[in-house]
Amino acid sequence: MTDQNDLPADADAPLDSPTSEFCLRMARAWAALSRRLDSSLGSLHGISFVDYQLLLSLQRAPGGRLRRVDLAEALGLTASGVTRSLLPLEKIGLVGRQSDPRDARVGYAIITPTGSELVTNASVVVHNVSRMLLGAPSRAQVEATSALLAQLGNGK
């Protein structure tokens, strides 16, 4: 249980406080963004936004591979959620599995060349949808908002 002394100064503020309103707006914005990206990525590339995030994380990882638990941590999902998401991507050849030759208990999800090509092409869609939704904010606005979001996500 959280100690009252650990709460920020405006903890007793009404629900329409600026911090509460920011979080509510962020939740609505995330829902709108996710719907738009799911629709665009689905119609153009046959993947969801979650699939895109998973593939992008693998593409950016050293060697194009991550342990499933690390992938789950990076995406804010459970390990079983990652496993469920990887199965259809594996069936269509976008990801694969790789065992660790030194430790049979450790398995990796790896991105295939087809998956890497798809995520590169899908990144154009994500960029275009993001620009369309955001307009042209200043670099300072984007960086300040990004810093707040990183703080909410514990710096990840």
C-alpha positions as CSV (number, residue, x, y, z in Angstrom):
1,M,0.0,0.0,0.0
2,T,1.3,3.5,-0.8
3,D,2.1,5.8,2.0
4,Q,0.3,9.1,1.9
5,N,3.7,10.8,2.2
6,D,4.9,9.1,-1.0
7,L,2.2,10.8,-3.1
8,P,2.9,14.0,-5.1
9,A,1.7,17.3,-3.7
10,D,-1.4,17.4,-5.9
11,A,-2.5,13.9,-4.9
12,D,-5.7,15.2,-3.3
13,A,-6.5,17.3,-6.4
14,P,-9.9,16.7,-8.2
15,L,-10.1,14.3,-11.1
16,D,-9.9,17.2,-13.5
17,S,-6.4,18.2,-12.4
18,P,-3.9,18.8,-15.2
19,T,-2.1,15.6,-14.5
20,S,-5.3,13.5,-14.5
21,E,-6.5,15.2,-17.6
22,F,-3.1,14.5,-19.3
23,C,-3.4,10.8,-18.5
24,L,-7.0,10.6,-19.7
25,R,-6.1,12.3,-22.9
26,M,-3.1,10.1,-23.4
27,A,-5.2,7.0,-23.0
28,R,-7.7,8.3,-25.6
29,A,-4.9,9.3,-27.9
30,W,-3.3,5.8,-27.6
31,A,-6.6,4.2,-28.4
32,A,-7.1,6.4,-31.5
33,L,-3.5,5.8,-32.6
34,S,-3.7,2.1,-32.2
35,R,-7.0,1.8,-34.1
36,R,-5.6,3.9,-37.0
37,L,-2.3,2.0,-37.1
38,D,-4.1,-1.4,-36.9
39,S,-6.3,-0.4,-39.8
40,S,-3.6,0.9,-42.0
41,L,-1.0,-1.8,-41.3
42,G,-3.7,-4.5,-41.6
43,S,-5.0,-3.3,-45.0
44,L,-1.5,-2.6,-46.4
45,H,0.7,-5.3,-44.8
46,G,-1.6,-7.8,-43.1
47,I,-0.3,-7.2,-39.6
48,S,-1.5,-5.5,-36.5
49,F,0.2,-2.6,-34.7
50,V,1.2,-5.1,-32.0
51,D,2.7,-7.3,-34.6
52,Y,4.6,-4.3,-36.0
53,Q,6.0,-3.4,-32.6
54,L,7.1,-7.0,-32.0
55,L,8.8,-7.2,-35.4
56,L,10.5,-3.8,-34.9
57,S,11.8,-4.9,-31.5
58,L,13.3,-8.0,-33.1
59,Q,14.7,-6.1,-36.0
60,R,16.4,-3.6,-33.7
61,A,17.8,-6.3,-31.4
62,P,21.4,-7.4,-31.8
63,G,21.4,-10.3,-34.3
64,G,17.7,-9.8,-34.9
65,R,16.9,-12.0,-31.9
66,L,15.6,-11.7,-28.3
67,R,14.6,-14.0,-25.6
68,R,10.8,-14.1,-25.3
69,V,11.0,-12.8,-21.8
70,D,13.1,-9.8,-22.9
71,L,10.7,-9.2,-25.8
72,A,7.8,-9.2,-23.3
73,E,9.6,-6.7,-21.1
74,A,10.4,-4.4,-24.0
75,L,6.7,-4.4,-25.2
76,G,5.1,-4.4,-21.8
77,L,3.4,-7.7,-22.4
78,T,3.4,-11.0,-20.5
79,A,5.6,-13.8,-21.7
80,S,2.5,-15.8,-22.7
81,G,1.1,-12.8,-24.6
82,V,4.3,-12.6,-26.6
83,T,4.1,-16.4,-27.3
84,R,0.5,-16.0,-28.5
85,S,1.6,-13.1,-30.7
86,L,4.6,-14.9,-32.2
87,L,2.7,-18.0,-33.2
88,P,0.8,-16.6,-36.2
89,L,3.9,-14.6,-37.3
90,E,5.9,-17.8,-37.2
91,K,3.3,-19.6,-39.3
92,I,3.6,-17.0,-42.0
93,G,7.4,-16.9,-41.9
94,L,8.0,-13.5,-40.4
95,V,9.7,-14.9,-37.2
96,G,11.4,-18.1,-36.2
97,R,12.8,-19.8,-33.1
98,Q,16.4,-20.4,-32.2
99,S,17.8,-22.4,-29.4
100,D,20.8,-21.3,-27.4
101,P,23.5,-23.8,-28.1
102,R,25.0,-23.3,-24.6
103,D,21.7,-23.6,-22.7
104,A,18.8,-25.6,-24.0
105,R,16.4,-23.9,-21.6
106,V,16.9,-20.6,-23.4
107,G,15.0,-19.9,-26.6
108,Y,15.1,-16.9,-28.8
109,A,12.6,-15.3,-31.2
110,I,14.3,-14.3,-34.4
111,I,13.2,-12.1,-37.2
112,T,13.4,-13.7,-40.7
113,P,14.6,-11.8,-43.8
114,T,10.9,-11.7,-44.9
115,G,9.9,-10.2,-41.5
116,S,12.7,-7.7,-41.6
117,E,11.6,-6.5,-45.1
118,L,8.0,-6.3,-44.0
119,V,8.8,-4.2,-40.9
120,T,10.9,-1.9,-43.0
121,N,8.1,-1.4,-45.4
122,A,5.5,-1.1,-42.7
123,S,7.6,1.6,-41.0
124,V,6.7,3.9,-43.8
125,V,3.0,3.4,-43.0
126,V,3.7,4.1,-39.3
127,H,5.6,7.2,-40.1
128,N,2.9,8.5,-42.5
129,V,0.1,7.8,-40.1
130,S,2.0,9.4,-37.2
131,R,2.7,12.5,-39.2
132,M,-0.9,12.7,-40.3
133,L,-2.2,12.4,-36.7
134,L,0.4,14.7,-35.1
135,G,0.7,17.3,-37.8
136,A,4.0,19.1,-37.6
137,P,4.8,19.7,-33.9
138,S,8.1,21.3,-33.1
139,R,11.1,19.1,-32.2
140,A,10.9,20.5,-28.6
141,Q,7.3,19.6,-28.2
142,V,7.9,16.0,-29.4
143,E,11.0,15.7,-27.1
144,A,9.2,17.1,-24.1
145,T,6.2,14.8,-24.6
146,S,8.5,11.9,-25.2
147,A,10.2,12.5,-21.9
148,L,6.9,12.5,-20.1
149,L,5.9,9.2,-21.8
150,A,9.3,7.7,-20.9
151,Q,8.7,8.7,-17.3
152,L,5.3,7.0,-17.4
153,G,6.9,3.9,-18.9
154,N,9.7,3.8,-16.3
155,G,12.2,5.1,-18.8
156,K,11.7,2.4,-21.4
